[in-house]
């Protein structure tokens, strides 16, 4: 069962997010664009570790990121706190999809806290303003053992 947008909003408020009324949806909370990056060097995923490739933060032009087709990394604008009895999923807003773009984010485990990131796939050129709402975070009840204590705990805070 998924939680209400009010429940998700309350958890983000407790984590220090400064949500606008427009971000509070019936079934979740909209996440905004904090920054957009282009990966410039390879990363690695090994059995004994991982490394995120170097990336460059993109500049805006006339107040917006002007993105050509390709793959980017977006840092969301809000700190997130996933409650210990929940799991978080991030889905693209429909306007992003209607503009031939999508966003993917890994599962956010119970107990995760940080300013997360997602992969932004641009299928057709688009202009996206910083602070624009591009994704929606939803929570679901989760039966689990323990809470998140990985490398990305506290990122961006």
N, C-alpha and C positions, 0 to 999 in steps of 0.2 A: 504494500500500500504506500502510495506517495503522500507526503505531507502537504499541507496547505502553504500557499505563498506567505501567509502571516507567520507560520512556524519557521520557514526558511529565513524570512526577513529578521525575525527575532534573534536567530542564531548568528546571523551576520552582524546585526547591531551589537550583540554582545562581544563580537570579535573586533569591533572598532570600525566597521564599515559606516560610511555616511551615505545612506541610500536616499534617493529621491522617491517621491510618491510614484512617479512614472515607472520606476524599476520594480515595484511591488506588483506582482501578477497573481491571479487566482491560485496557480499551482507551483509557483517558484519565484525567483528573483532574477531580474535581468542583470547580466554582467556587462560592463562597459570596456572600451578600449583604453588601456593605460599607456601602452607603447607597442610598436610593431618593429620586429627585427627580421633581418635576412641572414640566414646562416652562411658564413664565409669559409669555414673549414670543416672537414669531416669530424664526426664524433665516432664513438664506438660503443657497442653493447657486447660485453664478453661474459663468459661464465663466471669470471672472478672479479667483475667490476664493470664500470661504465664511465663514459666521458662525454659530456655535452660539447659539441663542436663550437668553435668561436662564432660569434655573430655580431652584427653591426646594427645598432639602432637606427631606424630610418628617420629622416626629417620630414616634416610636413611641408606642403607647398600650398600657399593660400589657405591655410587653416585645415588642411586635410591630408591624409596619406593617400597618395595617388599610386595605386597598386596595379601593376601589369599582371597578366596571368602567370601563375607560379605558386610556390609554397612559401609561406612566411610563418613566423612565430609571433603570436600576440600575447602580451602580458595584460591580464585583466586589471581593471582599475580599483577593484575592491579587495580588501583582506577577507579571507574566508575562514570560517571555523566550522568544521563538520562535527556535530555532536557525537558522543561516544556510542550512541545506539542507532546511528544513521550511516548511510552511504550517500555520496553525492555524485550526481551525473550532470554533465553540461551538454546542452543541445543547442544547435544554431537557432537563431530567430528566423522566422519565415521570410522576412525581407531579405536577409542574407542569401537564403536559398533561391528566392525569386530573382536574384541578381547573379545567378550562376556561381555562387560561392558557398563554402561550408566551413565549419569549424569542428575539430575533433579534440577532445580532451580525455585523458585516461580517467579511470575510476578514481574518485577521491575517497580514500578509506576513512573509516571512523577515526576521529581524533586528529585528522590532518588540520593544520593551521598554516596559512601563508597566503601570498598573492600568487595565484596559480597562472599557468600559461597553457595555451592551446595551439594547435597547428591550424593555420588559416590557409585554406586552399582557394585560390582565386581563379575561377574558370574564364572570366571575362573582366576586362579592366574595370576598376571601381574606385571611387573616392570615399574614404571613411574618415570621419572626423574623430579626433581624440575625444573620449567621453561618450561616443555613440554607443547605444545598446546593441550588442551583436550576438549574445548568447543568453541562455537561461539555465540557471542552476536549480535543480530539483533534488529533494531528499527522499529516500525510501528507508523504511525500517530494515535493519540488518542484524541477523544473528551472526555473531563473529567471536573469535578468540583474540583478545587484546585490541589495541588501537595502534594507529600509524606511528612509527618511530623511525622513519627512513631518512635518507639523505636530504630530502626536500622539505622536511619539517621546518617551519618558521621562515621559508624563503620569502624574500621581499618585505619582511616585517621590520 
